[in-house]
């Protein structure tokens, strides 16, 4: 009877190891997916930041040009 109990205990531990291995695999896969998503978000953030910086520089340039046009003399031709 002791041998039967040992076999049941071994079977229980095998089942538990299989369950934990499966859970570890799933958790690892989820972490990898989360990391990949995080990288995509970071890349998109970088792209948006670059676009923002370009638009801000263009805005500043156009604003300066407008100020110069407002300050400069108006040339009116009489034909």
FENDAQUI-V863880 format. One record per run of one state. SS is the DSSP state (A for helix, B for strand, O for the rest). FROM is the first residue (numbers start at 0). LEN is the number of residues. If there is no record, write none. Layout:
SS:FROM:LEN / SS:FROM:LEN
This chain:
O:0:1 / A:1:70 / O:71:8
